[in-house]
Amino acid sequence: MTKSIKSAIVIGATGLVGRELLQQLNQIQDCEKITAVVRHEDPELKSLKKVQQFILEDFLLLNDEDVNGYSHAFSCLGTTLKKAGSKQNFYNIDYEINVHFSDLFESTQTHYLLISALGANAQSRIFYNQVKGELEQHIQGLNLEYVSILRPSLLLGERPERRRLEDLTQKLYQRFSHLVPDTFKYKPVTAAQVAHTMVEAAQTQTEKFEVYDNLRIQNSR
């Protein structure tokens, strides 16, 4: 069964996956409205005819009226400890903003989709994985119509900002990718694969809650 993505709202829209997701949503014939919540107007998004930009410097100011009536809500929002500058700033972005966004859709008919991370675990000793796990736990406790959680490994693609460690890892992977079996659960995935998995989940998921692990994302084309 294929369900229509009639209208979509996206945070993290200017990131690696967010931009790819907007392009894919823009190509869906029956998708009538796409809202990208951005802190500043993005000239590149103007080329996508169905995408409208909602400029809001502080995403914590999003309210019920702003998100009312969307069939699907996508969160591609995430950062790194290095870019955030501190654990607290990272927590404020990856946890607090995502929690606020998800809370807005409680007891609505909106399908909520989140990009988490491979290794997400609230009990993890790794701070990054711990925060992702706590976020997943919070979302599971909400009364949401449908929830899709994606747990990708390293993301391949050109980011707007430089991430030296990820750039180095990408180069090494591209050199030795022929040695990595398709069944390797940590195998990097492209932003297009993650975005495609989100769209596929939005259109076909029938379970109330479903996790899409990295192997499943790898098989998305």
N, C-alpha and C positions, 0 to 999 in steps of 0.2 A: 504494500500500500504506500502510495506517495502522497505526502501532505504538502500543501502549498505554504510557501514562505511569503505571506501576503505583505508583511511589513516587518522591518528589522531595525533594531537600534544597536549600535556597536560602540564599545569603549575600547581604548587601545587601538584605535582605527588607523593611526599613523605609524604603527610598528610594522615589523617584518610580516607577521601573519595578518594583521589587521588590514593592511593595504591589499594583500592578495585576496582576503575574504571579501572586501568591498567590490573588487573587480569581478569575482565569481557571482556575487549576489546581483550585481548590476546586469549580468547577462541572463538572469532568470526571467523569463517572459512574464510570468504572473506575479512577480514581486513588484508591488506598486509603490512602496515607500521605503527608503533606506536613510537612516539618520546616523551620521558619524558625530559622536560627541568629541570635540577637540578643544584644546586650550587656546589655540591660535588658528586662524584661517590657514588652510593648506592649499596652495595653488594647484598642486597635482590632482587633488580630488575634484576639482572643477571639471575635469574631462569626463567624469563619470556622470552621465545625464540623470540617473535616478537618485544620486547621492546628494543629500542636503547636509550642510555642516551646522551643528549646534555648538556655538562657541561658549565655553564655560570654563573659566580659569581654575575653579575649584570644583572637582567632580563630586565632592561631598555636599554640594548645594543642589544636586539633582533631586527633584521631588516627584511625588506621585503623578502630578499633572504632566510633568515632562516626559514620563515613560508610559503614559496611559494608552492602551489600545494596540500595542505592538503584538504581533503573533509570536515573534522571536526576539530574544535578547542575547547578544554575543559579547562575552568579555575576553578580549585578547590582551588585556592590560597586564603588564609585568615589567620588572626592571632587574637590575643586578645590584649586589651589595656595593660594588665599586662605583657604579653610576649613582646610586642613591647616596653614597657618602657615609652612611652609618647604618647600623642594624635598625635603629628606630625609624629612620627615613624609609628604609626598605619595607619595614612592617607597615608603616603608614600607607604606602602605595599598594603593595601586594596583598595585604590583608584588609586594612581599614576601608579603602576605596571599594575593593571587590565585595566586601561584606555589605557595605551601604548599597551598592548597586543591586546585589542579589535580594536584599531585604525589600526593595521597592516592588518586587514581583510576587511577593508572598500573597497567596489567596487570589491570584489572578489566573488567567488562562494562557499566560505567556510561557513558551518553552525557553528555558534558561540554559545557555551553553557556555562552558568555562574552559579556558586553557590552563591546566595545572602543570604538573611536571612529573616525569619519571622519577620515582623515589619519594614522592610525596608521602609523608608519614608524620603525624603529630608527635610521635614518640622518638623521632630521629634525633641524633646528636648533632646532625648537620643543620644549622640554623635555617638555611634556604628550604630544605625539605620539610623541616618542622613547620614553618609558616604555611607552606603549601598544604600540608596535611591538616593543619588547624582550619584553614579556609574550607577545605573539602568537608570537614566535620560540620562546620557551621551550616554550609549549604544543604547538607543531607538532613539537617534538623529543621529546615524550613518547610512550609506547606507550599510547594511549588508544583505546577501542573506536570511539567516534565523537566528533568535535569540530565544534561549530557556533560560529562567531565572527560577531557582529553589529557593524556599524560605522555607528551612527546619527549624524546631524548633531545640531543643537540639539534638545533635548527640550522638548516643550510639556507643561505641566501645573502643578498646584499642588504645590509642594514643602513639606515640613515646615519647612524653614529658608529664610530669605531669601537670594537670590543676585541682587544688584542689577543686575549687567550682564545676566544671563540674563532677569530680569524686564523690563528695558527692551527687550531684543531681542524678547521675546515680544510686548510691547505694539506695537512697531513692525511686527512681522510680521503681527499680527492686523489692523492698520490697512491694510496694503498687500498682504495675502496674495492678493487677487484678481489682482494683477499678476505673481505668481510662477507660471511654467508647471510642470506636473506633472513634466516631464522635467528640471527643474533639480536636479542631484545634491546640492546643499547645502540643499535645502528642508527646513525643520524637520519633525519627526515627533512624534507623540504617544506618551506612555508606553504607551497601550493598543495602538498599532501595534507598538511594539517587543516588548511582552509577547506579543502575538498571534503575531508572527514567531517568537519563541522556542518557543512551544507548537507551532506548525506545523512548525518544524524538528525538534522532538523526536518528532513523530508521523510525519513523512514522509521525513526525510533517509535516503538510501541510500548516499551517498558517505561514505567514512571521514572526510574533512575538507571542510568547506564554509564559504565566507564569504558572509554576507548583507549586501550593501552598502546604502547609504541609499535608493537608488532602489527596491530590492526591498522594503525596509521600508515605504516610502511606499505601495506597492501592497497592503499587508496591511490587511485590514478586519476 
